[in-house]
Structure formats: C-alpha cells, structure tokens
C-alpha cells in the first residue's frame, strides 16, 4: 500500500514489524528515492497539526486500478 506524507512524499509500506527489545510495533516503509525507513506504528498512522489543521501523517493513496480487459 502506498501513502502520501503530509509534506508531500510518496512512500510504500514494506511490512509491519516488532522491535524485539521492547515489543514496539513499527512500520517499515520505502520512499521513492529507494531509502528505507522505520517509524513506530502509532506515529506512522498518527495525526499531525499543520497551521492549525489536523491531518494524518501518512494518508493512504488509492491502489492503482487494474486496466479493464
């Protein structure tokens, strides 16, 4: 699944995982530049405030539809 960051970048979720040391749920995701990132799940799916407006940190993008046959 692809998501748009509130600052504009598009990222693809690679997987969800758990940090062994403290059992924190995390999201592993990759940017269009190929860099891979890890963020706590609560932060990835969290809400941020920008200029007084609340919005998701990462908003889901519609999956690319398959071409009609």
Buried (B, 14 or more C-beta within 10 A) or exposed (E): EBBBBBEEEEBEBEEEEEEEEEEEEBBBBEEEEEEEEEBEBEEBBEEBEEEEEEEBBBEEEEEEEEEEE
